[in-house]
């Protein structure tokens, strides 16, 4: 069981990608509330794209709650911006302890109908970018004697049950889910490679679905989504213990805190939320311990 108080990240520096809205913003807020200086990154600083939300708004939320944040624009589809992001973040903040690979734009389509460009973007967003950013972060973390890499996954990576339901047959998530499954294995393998360097590598994913500006178009009307605070708290739990104690886990937002018994707080860290409950539609194949 976890101690019944939240971990503290005082003196730590985190980089969170895709932090202009949704899950990335929530994770950035929670890490900041725990004491980290957070570098938040997305495509642009103050201009929203296809969906609402900007880095400027995220920084304002964090600073308004008493935290420290630095905004750093980077379009991760552009190699020159992607390949220099980690170094620029470390230069801006004075180092790097935590990397949260969250950025990505999900595009669903049946395999028969999916353009190759969509396939390529999916692989880039959810496998190439975490690889490139992790590779750049590793030497920085080694020099500091410790580090934490948290990848953001998906419950769709769990194989569909039988008989196949409507979503499995017609949801169009096959390629997205396959790449997220690859991210699971990448996480576990990188954890093994880096454990002796005291760099923990873990993955956090929603247990069901979280309403975000980018995800809402794929969530059926009336589907009961889960609050993002549980995922943000789980992300925090994955980036404070030494690698020898917690690495290589695939942690799901409702299952993990419930199994380990640690409290969940609001994004500003001030108020405790009810313990999570597992809905009957959560995937039964999820291991609640994260192992």
C-alpha positions in Angstrom: 0.0 0.0 0.0 1.1 3.5 -0.8 1.5 6.0 2.1 -1.6 8.1 2.4 0.0 11.3 1.3 0.9 12.4 -2.2 4.5 12.3 -3.4 6.5 15.5 -3.7 8.6 16.5 -6.7 10.3 19.6 -5.3 13.4 20.4 -7.3 12.4 18.2 -10.2 12.0 19.3 -13.8 9.5 17.7 -16.1 8.7 17.9 -19.8 5.1 17.1 -20.8 4.3 17.0 -24.5 0.8 17.7 -25.9 0.1 19.9 -22.8 -2.1 22.5 -24.4 -5.2 20.6 -23.5 -6.7 17.3 -22.2 -4.5 14.6 -20.6 -1.3 16.5 -21.2 -2.5 19.6 -19.5 -3.9 17.6 -16.5 -0.7 15.7 -16.0 1.3 19.0 -16.2 -1.0 20.6 -13.6 -0.6 17.6 -11.2 3.1 17.4 -11.5 3.4 21.1 -10.9 1.1 20.8 -7.8 3.5 18.2 -6.5 6.4 20.7 -6.8 7.9 20.1 -10.2 8.9 22.8 -12.6 7.0 21.8 -15.7 8.0 22.6 -19.3 4.8 22.2 -21.3 5.0 21.7 -25.0 2.6 21.7 -28.0 2.5 23.0 -31.5 2.1 26.7 -30.7 2.1 29.0 -27.7 -1.1 31.0 -27.9 -3.0 30.0 -30.9 -5.4 27.0 -30.8 -5.5 24.6 -33.7 -8.3 22.3 -34.6 -9.3 21.9 -31.0 -9.5 24.5 -28.1 -6.6 24.9 -25.7 -3.2 26.6 -25.8 0.1 26.4 -23.9 -0.5 29.9 -22.7 -3.7 28.8 -21.0 -1.9 25.8 -19.4 0.9 28.0 -18.1 -1.7 30.4 -16.7 -3.5 27.6 -14.9 -0.3 26.3 -13.3 1.0 29.7 -12.3 -2.4 30.7 -10.9 -2.3 27.7 -8.6 1.2 28.7 -7.4 3.2 26.4 -9.7 6.1 27.0 -12.1 5.7 26.4 -15.8 7.6 27.2 -19.0 5.9 27.0 -22.4 8.0 25.7 -25.3 6.4 25.4 -28.8 7.4 22.3 -30.9 5.6 20.6 -33.8 6.6 17.0 -33.3 5.8 16.3 -37.0 8.8 18.5 -37.9 12.1 16.7 -37.4 14.1 19.8 -36.6 11.6 20.8 -33.8 11.1 17.2 -32.6 14.8 16.3 -32.4 15.8 19.4 -30.4 12.9 19.6 -28.0 14.4 17.7 -25.1 17.7 19.7 -25.2 15.8 23.0 -25.5 13.6 22.1 -22.6 16.5 21.2 -20.4 18.3 24.4 -21.3 15.2 26.5 -20.6 14.5 24.9 -17.2 18.0 23.9 -16.0 17.9 20.1 -16.5 15.5 17.3 -17.0 14.2 14.6 -14.5 10.9 13.6 -16.0 9.6 13.1 -19.5 5.9 12.5 -20.2 5.3 11.3 -23.8 1.7 12.3 -24.2 1.4 14.2 -27.5 -0.5 12.6 -30.4 -3.5 13.0 -32.6 -5.6 9.8 -32.9 -7.0 9.1 -36.3 -9.4 6.1 -36.7 -10.2 4.2 -39.9 -10.7 0.6 -40.9 -7.5 -0.9 -42.3 -9.1 -1.3 -45.7 -9.9 2.4 -45.9 -6.9 3.9 -44.1 -4.6 6.2 -46.2 -1.0 5.3 -45.9 -0.4 8.9 -44.7 -2.7 8.3 -41.7 -0.9 5.0 -40.9 2.5 6.8 -41.0 1.3 9.6 -38.8 0.0 7.2 -36.2 3.3 5.4 -36.1 5.2 8.7 -35.9 3.0 10.1 -33.1 2.8 7.1 -30.8 6.1 5.3 -31.4 8.7 7.3 -33.3 8.2 10.5 -31.1 8.5 8.6 -27.8 11.6 6.8 -29.1 13.3 10.1 -30.3 12.4 12.1 -27.1 13.4 9.2 -24.8 16.7 8.7 -26.6 17.5 12.4 -26.2 16.4 12.4 -22.5 18.4 9.4 -21.4 21.9 11.0 -21.3 20.5 14.0 -19.4 18.9 11.8 -16.8 22.0 9.7 -16.5 24.0 12.8 -15.7 21.5 13.6 -12.9 21.7 10.1 -11.5 18.0 9.3 -11.9 15.0 9.9 -14.2 11.5 9.0 -15.0 9.9 8.4 -18.4 6.1 8.1 -18.5 4.4 7.1 -21.8 0.7 7.6 -22.3 -1.0 4.6 -23.6 -4.5 3.4 -24.3 -6.9 0.7 -23.2 -7.4 -0.1 -26.8 -4.1 -1.9 -26.7 -5.8 -4.7 -24.8 -6.8 -7.4 -27.3 -10.6 -7.3 -28.1 -12.7 -9.8 -26.3 -14.9 -12.4 -28.0 -17.4 -12.2 -29.3 -16.2 -9.0 -30.9 -18.2 -6.0 -29.9 -19.4 -3.1 -32.1 -16.4 -1.0 -31.4 -13.9 -3.8 -32.3 -15.8 -4.5 -35.6 -16.5 -1.0 -36.7 -14.6 1.5 -34.5 -11.6 1.8 -36.8 -9.1 1.7 -34.0 -7.0 -1.3 -35.2 -3.9 0.6 -36.3 -4.0 3.1 -33.4 -4.4 0.2 -30.9 -1.6 -1.8 -32.5 0.8 1.1 -32.2 -0.2 1.6 -28.6 0.4 -2.1 -28.0 3.9 -1.5 -29.4 4.3 1.4 -27.0 3.5 -1.0 -24.2 6.3 -3.3 -25.2 8.7 -0.4 -25.9 8.0 0.8 -22.3 8.8 -2.6 -20.8 11.9 -3.1 -22.9 13.3 0.4 -22.2 12.6 -0.1 -18.5 14.8 -3.2 -18.6 17.6 -1.4 -20.4 17.6 1.6 -18.0 16.9 0.1 -14.6 20.6 -0.1 -13.7 20.9 3.6 -14.5 18.1 4.4 -12.1 15.8 5.6 -14.8 12.3 4.3 -14.4 10.1 3.8 -17.5 6.4 3.3 -17.1 3.1 3.7 -19.0 -0.2 5.2 -17.9 -3.5 4.8 -19.7 -7.1 5.4 -19.1 -9.0 2.4 -17.7 -11.9 3.3 -19.9 -12.1 6.6 -21.8 -11.5 10.2 -20.9 -13.3 13.1 -22.5 -10.8 15.4 -24.2 -11.2 17.8 -27.2 -9.3 15.3 -29.4 -11.0 12.1 -28.2 -14.6 13.2 -28.0 -15.3 12.5 -31.7 -14.6 8.8 -31.1 -16.5 8.4 -27.8 -20.2 7.4 -28.4 -22.8 9.8 -27.2 -23.8 9.0 -23.6 -20.7 6.9 -22.9 -19.8 7.5 -19.2 -16.2 8.8 -19.3 -13.9 8.9 -16.3 -12.4 12.0 -14.7 -8.9 12.9 -15.9 -7.7 13.4 -12.3 -7.3 9.6 -11.7 -4.9 9.3 -14.7 -3.0 12.4 -13.6 -2.5 11.0 -10.1 -1.4 7.7 -11.6 1.1 9.5 -13.7 2.5 11.2 -10.6 2.8 7.9 -8.9 4.9 6.6 -11.7 7.6 9.4 -11.6 8.9 9.6 -8.1 10.2 6.2 -6.8 13.6 4.8 -7.8 13.6 2.5 -10.8 14.5 -0.5 -8.6 11.1 -0.1 -6.9 8.8 0.9 -9.7 9.6 0.5 -13.4 8.2 -1.4 -16.5 4.6 -1.0 -15.4 1.5 -0.6 -17.6 -0.7 1.3 -15.1 -4.4 2.1 -15.8 -5.9 5.1 -14.3 -8.7 3.6 -12.2 -7.2 0.1 -11.6 -3.7 1.3 -10.4 -4.6 3.6 -7.5 -7.4 1.3 -6.4 -5.1 -1.7 -6.3 -2.2 0.2 -4.5 -4.5 2.1 -2.2 -3.0 5.6 -2.8 -5.2 8.7 -2.6 -6.2 10.7 -5.6 -6.3 14.5 -5.5 -7.6 17.3 -7.6 -5.2 18.7 -10.2 -4.1 21.5 -7.9 -3.3 18.9 -5.2 -5.5 20.5 -2.6 -8.5 18.3 -2.3 -8.8 14.5 -2.0 -11.2 12.7 -4.4 -13.2 9.6 -3.8 -11.4 6.3 -4.4 -11.9 5.1 -7.9 -14.5 2.5 -8.8 -14.2 0.1 -11.7 -17.2 0.1 -14.1 -18.4 -3.2 -15.4 -17.4 -2.2 -19.0 -13.7 -1.8 -18.1 -11.5 -4.4 -19.8 -11.3 -7.5 -17.7 -7.8 -8.3 -19.0 -6.2 -5.3 -17.4 -3.8 -6.2 -14.6 -4.6 -3.8 -11.8 -1.1 -3.9 -10.3 0.4 -2.7 -13.6 2.8 -5.7 -13.7 
